[in-house]
Amino acid sequence: MTPASDPPLERSGASPDEAVETVEAYEDEGRTVLYDAENPLAWVEASTAVTLADHA
């Protein structure tokens, strides 16, 4: 979660469907890693993990 003082994040791309089309995944030690196939070197770091089922 971001602190209340942080501005809201904006998504890139024209629509969420376009962004989802470029997402690929692989397994690493039992965890699923999602990445942007068009820009595989772009990384996002999070301090906590979430399940997709809880946030989809």
C-alpha atoms as a printed R data frame, in Angstrom:
   type eleno elety resid chain resno      x       y       z
1  ATOM     1    CA   MET     A     1  0.000   0.000   0.000
2  ATOM     2    CA   THR     A     2  1.102   3.539  -0.595
3  ATOM     3    CA   PRO     A     3  0.939   6.245   2.059
4  ATOM     4    CA   ALA     A     4 -2.065   8.558   1.826
5  ATOM     5    CA   SER     A     5  0.202  11.438   0.808
6  ATOM     6    CA   ASP     A     6  1.405   9.652  -2.353
7  ATOM     7    CA   PRO     A     7 -0.377  10.658  -5.568
8  ATOM     8    CA   PRO     A     8 -2.448   7.880  -7.197
9  ATOM     9    CA   LEU     A     9 -0.574   5.699  -9.672
10 ATOM    10    CA   GLU     A    10 -1.454   5.925 -13.332
11 ATOM    11    CA   ARG     A    11 -1.464   2.978 -15.714
12 ATOM    12    CA   SER     A    12  0.343   3.235 -19.004
13 ATOM    13    CA   GLY     A    13 -1.296   2.236 -22.269
14 ATOM    14    CA   ALA     A    14 -4.643   3.065 -23.766
15 ATOM    15    CA   SER     A    15 -6.579   0.389 -21.915
16 ATOM    16    CA   PRO     A    16 -6.012  -2.354 -19.327
17 ATOM    17    CA   ASP     A    17 -6.654  -4.986 -22.008
18 ATOM    18    CA   GLU     A    18 -3.671  -3.732 -24.038
19 ATOM    19    CA   ALA     A    19 -1.402  -3.969 -20.995
20 ATOM    20    CA   VAL     A    20 -2.577  -7.483 -20.145
21 ATOM    21    CA   GLU     A    21 -1.830  -8.694 -23.686
22 ATOM    22    CA   THR     A    22  1.921  -8.232 -23.136
23 ATOM    23    CA   VAL     A    23  2.128  -9.885 -19.702
24 ATOM    24    CA   GLU     A    24  3.967 -13.198 -19.525
25 ATOM    25    CA   ALA     A    25  4.913 -15.351 -16.543
26 ATOM    26    CA   TYR     A    26  7.396 -17.937 -15.333
27 ATOM    27    CA   GLU     A    27  7.822 -20.017 -12.172
28 ATOM    28    CA   ASP     A    28 10.732 -19.428  -9.777
29 ATOM    29    CA   GLU     A    29 11.060 -21.631  -6.690
30 ATOM    30    CA   GLY     A    30  7.303 -22.181  -6.545
31 ATOM    31    CA   ARG     A    31  6.440 -18.524  -7.075
32 ATOM    32    CA   THR     A    32  4.952 -16.990 -10.203
33 ATOM    33    CA   VAL     A    33  6.755 -13.994 -11.686
34 ATOM    34    CA   LEU     A    34  4.789 -11.740 -14.026
35 ATOM    35    CA   TYR     A    35  6.611  -9.455 -16.464
36 ATOM    36    CA   ASP     A    36  6.009  -7.240 -19.473
37 ATOM    37    CA   ALA     A    37  7.146  -9.183 -22.545
38 ATOM    38    CA   GLU     A    38  7.618  -5.932 -24.477
39 ATOM    39    CA   ASN     A    39  9.953  -4.560 -21.793
40 ATOM    40    CA   PRO     A    40 11.307  -7.531 -19.789
41 ATOM    41    CA   LEU     A    41 13.999  -5.442 -18.077
42 ATOM    42    CA   ALA     A    42 11.440  -3.126 -16.460
43 ATOM    43    CA   TRP     A    43 11.024  -4.289 -12.872
44 ATOM    44    CA   VAL     A    44  8.638  -3.324 -10.119
45 ATOM    45    CA   GLU     A    45  9.660  -3.981  -6.526
46 ATOM    46    CA   ALA     A    46  7.139  -4.584  -3.785
47 ATOM    47    CA   SER     A    47  7.651  -4.932  -0.057
48 ATOM    48    CA   THR     A    48  4.845  -7.499   0.200
49 ATOM    49    CA   ALA     A    49  3.339 -10.144  -2.057
50 ATOM    50    CA   VAL     A    50 -0.358 -10.480  -2.821
51 ATOM    51    CA   THR     A    51 -2.385 -13.248  -4.383
52 ATOM    52    CA   LEU     A    52 -4.007 -12.460  -7.701
53 ATOM    53    CA   ALA     A    53 -7.246 -14.137  -6.601
54 ATOM    54    CA   ASP     A    54 -7.553 -11.647  -3.730
55 ATOM    55    CA   HIS     A    55 -7.110  -8.623  -6.004
56 ATOM    56    CA   ALA     A    56 -8.585  -9.623  -9.360
